[in-house]
Amino acid sequence: MMVRNLCLIGAPSSAGAYAPGQEKAPSTFRRHGLVPALMQSGRHVDDRGDIPGFRWRLDPQRPKAMNVDAVRRAAGAVADVVGDALAGGNASLVLGGDCTVELGTVAGALRDERSVGLIYIDHDVDLNTPETSDGALDWTGVAHLLDLPGTEAELSGLGPRRPMLAPADILYFAADNISAAEAETMRSLDLERIALAKVKEDPIGAARDAVAWGARYDRLLIHLDVDVLSFTDFPIAENVRRCDGLSFDALSTALVPLVAAPNWRALTVTEVNPDHAPDERETFGLLIAMLSKALSA
């Protein structure tokens, strides 16, 4: 049965990002009416407020893992609130923040030993490690969930078990920007992916395949990095690559059946940079309408 109670959690941190901006997203969503829109869609919304925020800054002491302590604190705080919300039988909407916020959502979902599957909607696969990265931790998130060699122990060890997820517990959805090293990691770990081309061709069918994949889990989590969107179609992501991503309509279409899965329990939205919106009111109005439609009770 659908969980009607929705806990809203803000994670205003750009600690793992390339630059400031994403820490503004939770307050911008609220300012443009996210909470009343969710309530009008039939959800009982429990707004838990924001965890302590962090604005990106240079970290010359840790050039390969910038702001790792702030990333850990933010993810740990998210884990506490998500864990409490899910233990109380509620679903969660987590507003990031950069992609490392997902570490906290997963860690919180694991706290009472339920099985957890993760549908990872992202243009990237985030399988880099700090040593092979350029210092920004937000494209190392999945590597830390899997506890790959070379990851930071304080991030990989956030959950009640290590690794937090096995390769079979992650499904990539619409990923297309995959380096040669990441492709080899995906091959060696047999990580599953529904390719971008398939999602573009049939968003509903791809979403239904993803829901079927996740049916075996007690809790199905969805990670949504908005850089899966084509920036020239809907400019809001932190990454401004002119990639051939999903259209806004395709993402909106796919998100509805994903969140409608009977075992869906948390949606984490990341990489939203309000500074990149050509018209903030219009852009966030569309994003809020998309979330309200997907989360309607």
VMD Tcl script that draws the C-alpha trace (Angstrom):
set ca {
  {0.00 0.00 0.00}
  {1.12 3.56 -0.65}
  {2.62 5.36 2.34}
  {0.65 8.60 2.65}
  {2.88 10.30 5.23}
  {5.85 12.04 3.63}
  {8.79 13.40 5.60}
  {10.52 16.31 3.88}
  {14.22 16.66 4.69}
  {16.45 19.47 3.45}
  {20.17 18.82 2.96}
  {21.58 22.23 2.00}
  {25.16 21.10 1.38}
  {27.45 21.60 -1.58}
  {30.40 20.11 0.31}
  {31.03 17.45 -2.34}
  {30.39 19.71 -5.32}
  {32.64 21.64 -7.69}
  {31.41 25.07 -6.58}
  {28.72 26.72 -4.44}
  {25.06 26.86 -5.42}
  {23.41 23.55 -4.61}
  {23.15 24.41 -0.93}
  {20.42 26.91 -1.93}
  {18.08 24.28 -3.40}
  {16.04 23.23 -0.33}
  {15.15 26.80 0.63}
  {14.32 27.64 -2.99}
  {11.96 24.67 -3.28}
  {10.20 25.76 -0.09}
  {10.03 29.41 -1.11}
  {8.25 28.51 -4.33}
  {5.60 26.41 -2.59}
  {6.76 22.79 -2.53}
  {5.09 21.94 0.79}
  {1.59 23.22 -0.05}
  {1.83 21.63 -3.49}
  {2.64 18.25 -1.95}
  {-0.20 18.60 0.51}
  {-2.62 19.48 -2.28}
  {-1.55 16.28 -4.03}
  {-2.92 14.27 -1.11}
  {0.18 13.67 0.97}
  {0.44 14.33 4.69}
  {3.71 16.29 4.80}
  {5.93 16.36 7.86}
  {8.56 19.00 7.11}
  {11.54 18.07 9.26}
  {13.43 21.21 8.21}
  {17.07 21.26 7.16}
  {20.13 19.54 8.49}
  {23.07 21.90 9.21}
  {24.22 23.30 5.87}
  {27.60 23.72 4.24}
  {28.65 25.99 1.36}
  {31.41 24.63 -0.84}
  {34.91 25.97 -0.32}
  {38.38 25.01 -1.40}
  {40.07 22.39 0.79}
  {43.82 22.49 0.09}
  {44.48 20.08 2.96}
  {42.51 17.32 1.18}
  {42.82 18.07 -2.56}
  {41.69 14.57 -3.59}
  {38.70 14.47 -1.21}
  {37.70 18.08 -0.67}
  {35.50 18.83 2.33}
  {35.27 15.15 3.23}
  {34.53 15.93 6.87}
  {31.61 18.18 5.89}
  {30.35 15.52 3.46}
  {30.42 12.96 6.28}
  {28.60 15.26 8.70}
  {25.88 16.09 6.16}
  {25.34 12.48 5.13}
  {25.32 11.36 8.76}
  {22.70 13.96 9.65}
  {20.54 12.87 6.69}
  {20.88 9.25 7.80}
  {19.56 10.11 11.26}
  {16.42 11.82 9.96}
  {15.74 9.30 7.17}
  {16.26 6.39 9.55}
  {13.78 7.85 12.02}
  {11.24 8.64 9.28}
  {11.34 5.18 7.72}
  {11.27 3.43 11.08}
  {8.04 5.32 11.76}
  {6.45 3.97 8.59}
  {6.83 7.18 6.57}
  {8.28 7.82 3.14}
  {10.98 10.46 2.67}
  {11.72 13.22 0.16}
  {15.29 14.41 0.61}
  {16.25 17.69 -1.06}
  {19.97 18.02 -1.72}
  {22.55 19.26 -2.03}
  {25.14 17.38 -4.00}
  {25.09 13.68 -4.85}
  {26.87 12.58 -1.67}
  {23.61 13.25 0.20}
  {22.50 9.84 -1.12}
  {25.02 8.15 1.16}
  {22.96 9.39 4.08}
  {19.64 8.29 2.61}
  {20.95 4.77 2.06}
  {22.62 4.60 5.47}
  {19.39 5.65 7.16}
  {17.29 3.16 5.20}
  {19.56 0.33 6.31}
  {19.36 0.98 10.04}
  {16.67 -1.54 10.91}
  {18.02 -4.33 8.71}
  {15.46 -4.07 5.92}
  {16.61 -5.00 2.42}
  {17.31 -1.94 0.27}
  {17.49 -1.48 -3.49}
  {18.55 1.75 -5.21}
  {17.45 3.05 -8.62}
  {20.12 5.58 -9.57}
  {18.85 8.17 -12.05}
  {21.91 10.05 -13.24}
  {23.77 10.89 -16.43}
  {26.93 9.65 -14.67}
  {27.61 6.42 -12.81}
  {29.68 7.99 -9.96}
  {32.10 5.08 -9.70}
  {35.23 7.19 -9.34}
  {37.34 7.03 -6.21}
  {39.04 10.04 -4.63}
  {42.41 8.93 -5.96}
  {41.17 8.83 -9.56}
  {38.87 11.84 -9.18}
  {39.58 15.57 -9.33}
  {38.78 16.31 -5.72}
  {34.98 16.65 -5.94}
  {33.34 13.81 -4.01}
  {29.95 14.07 -5.70}
  {30.91 11.74 -8.52}
  {32.27 9.11 -6.11}
  {28.97 8.33 -4.38}
  {28.29 4.88 -5.78}
  {31.92 3.89 -5.29}
  {31.47 4.66 -1.60}
  {28.17 2.78 -1.39}
  {29.99 -0.25 -2.80}
  {33.09 0.33 -0.64}
  {35.40 0.09 -3.63}
  {39.17 0.08 -3.03}
  {40.47 3.60 -2.56}
  {37.28 5.10 -1.12}
  {37.19 7.11 2.11}
  {36.46 4.85 5.09}
  {34.50 7.55 6.92}
  {32.05 7.69 3.99}
  {31.93 4.00 3.06}
  {31.40 3.19 6.72}
  {28.41 5.51 7.31}
  {25.87 2.70 7.38}
  {25.32 -0.24 9.74}
  {27.13 -2.55 7.32}
  {30.02 -2.24 4.92}
  {29.62 -2.17 2.00}
  {26.26 -0.49 2.35}
  {25.04 -2.00 -0.92}
  {26.08 -4.93 -3.06}
  {26.39 -4.47 -6.85}
  {23.12 -6.36 -7.34}
  {21.33 -3.75 -5.19}
  {21.93 -0.86 -7.62}
  {20.23 -0.21 -10.96}
  {21.41 2.66 -13.13}
  {18.64 4.48 -14.95}
  {19.50 6.61 -18.02}
  {23.25 6.71 -17.30}
  {25.28 7.49 -20.41}
  {28.48 9.35 -19.44}
  {30.73 6.44 -18.45}
  {34.52 6.58 -18.48}
  {36.59 3.61 -19.64}
  {37.61 2.85 -16.06}
  {34.01 3.04 -14.85}
  {32.87 0.80 -17.70}
  {35.40 -1.80 -16.61}
  {34.18 -1.55 -13.01}
  {30.60 -1.99 -14.19}
  {31.60 -5.04 -16.22}
  {33.61 -6.65 -13.42}
  {30.85 -6.10 -10.84}
  {28.04 -6.91 -13.28}
  {26.27 -3.64 -12.46}
  {22.93 -3.33 -14.24}
  {21.85 -0.36 -16.36}
  {18.79 0.76 -18.26}
  {20.46 2.84 -20.94}
  {19.60 6.43 -21.75}
  {18.44 5.49 -25.26}
  {15.90 3.02 -23.86}
  {14.52 5.54 -21.37}
  {14.22 8.19 -24.09}
  {12.41 5.75 -26.39}
  {9.96 4.44 -23.78}
  {10.07 6.23 -20.40}
  {7.10 4.34 -18.96}
  {8.33 0.96 -20.12}
  {11.81 1.63 -18.76}
  {10.35 2.73 -15.43}
  {8.21 -0.40 -15.23}
  {11.29 -2.53 -15.88}
  {13.05 -0.72 -13.04}
  {10.12 -1.26 -10.67}
  {10.09 -4.96 -11.54}
  {13.83 -5.11 -10.84}
  {13.29 -3.56 -7.41}
  {10.26 -5.60 -6.36}
  {12.35 -8.00 -4.27}
  {13.41 -5.32 -1.77}
  {11.65 -4.19 1.40}
  {12.60 -0.61 0.59}
  {13.10 0.83 -2.86}
  {15.03 4.11 -2.96}
  {15.28 6.48 -5.91}
  {18.21 8.82 -6.45}
  {17.51 11.65 -8.89}
  {20.44 13.73 -10.09}
  {18.95 16.40 -12.32}
  {21.98 16.38 -14.59}
  {20.23 13.45 -16.27}
  {18.29 16.24 -18.00}
  {19.53 17.81 -21.18}
  {20.80 21.18 -19.96}
  {19.61 22.94 -23.11}
  {16.11 21.50 -22.56}
  {15.88 22.29 -18.86}
  {18.81 24.26 -17.38}
  {18.86 23.65 -13.63}
  {21.63 21.13 -12.94}
  {24.96 21.98 -11.38}
  {26.75 20.46 -14.38}
  {26.16 22.58 -17.48}
  {27.38 20.02 -20.04}
  {25.47 20.24 -23.31}
  {24.86 16.51 -23.14}
  {22.09 14.66 -24.89}
  {20.21 13.77 -21.74}
  {16.54 13.23 -21.02}
  {13.94 15.83 -21.80}
  {12.03 17.23 -18.83}
  {8.86 15.57 -20.13}
  {10.55 12.16 -20.37}
  {11.88 12.39 -16.81}
  {8.48 13.52 -15.52}
  {6.82 10.60 -17.29}
  {9.26 8.03 -15.92}
  {9.18 9.31 -12.36}
  {5.46 8.63 -11.84}
  {5.58 4.80 -12.09}
  {8.88 4.68 -10.20}
  {7.48 6.45 -7.12}
  {4.22 4.48 -7.45}
  {6.09 1.23 -6.71}
  {4.49 -0.39 -3.63}
  {7.85 -0.65 -1.86}
  {9.09 2.84 -2.72}
  {10.23 4.62 0.42}
  {12.59 7.52 -0.41}
  {13.34 9.94 -3.24}
  {16.55 11.98 -3.03}
  {16.84 14.94 -5.41}
  {20.34 16.26 -5.98}
  {22.46 18.66 -8.06}
  {19.78 21.35 -8.37}
  {21.52 24.72 -8.67}
  {19.04 27.62 -8.43}
  {21.62 30.00 -9.90}
  {21.34 28.17 -13.24}
  {17.61 28.70 -13.63}
  {16.86 31.28 -16.35}
  {13.60 32.12 -14.56}
  {13.59 30.81 -10.99}
  {9.84 30.98 -10.43}
  {9.01 29.22 -13.70}
  {11.74 26.59 -13.34}
  {10.91 25.67 -9.77}
  {7.21 25.76 -10.56}
  {7.80 23.02 -13.13}
  {10.04 21.01 -10.80}
  {7.47 21.23 -8.00}
  {4.69 20.18 -10.35}
  {6.76 17.17 -11.43}
  {7.42 16.11 -7.84}
  {3.82 16.71 -6.76}
  {2.50 14.61 -9.62}
  {4.91 11.77 -8.94}
  {4.24 11.88 -5.19}
  {0.47 12.30 -5.36}
  {-1.39 10.00 -2.99}
}
mol new
graphics top color blue
foreach p $ca { graphics top sphere $p radius 0.5 }
foreach p [lrange $ca 0 end-1] q [lrange $ca 1 end] { graphics top cylinder $p $q radius 0.2 }
display resetview
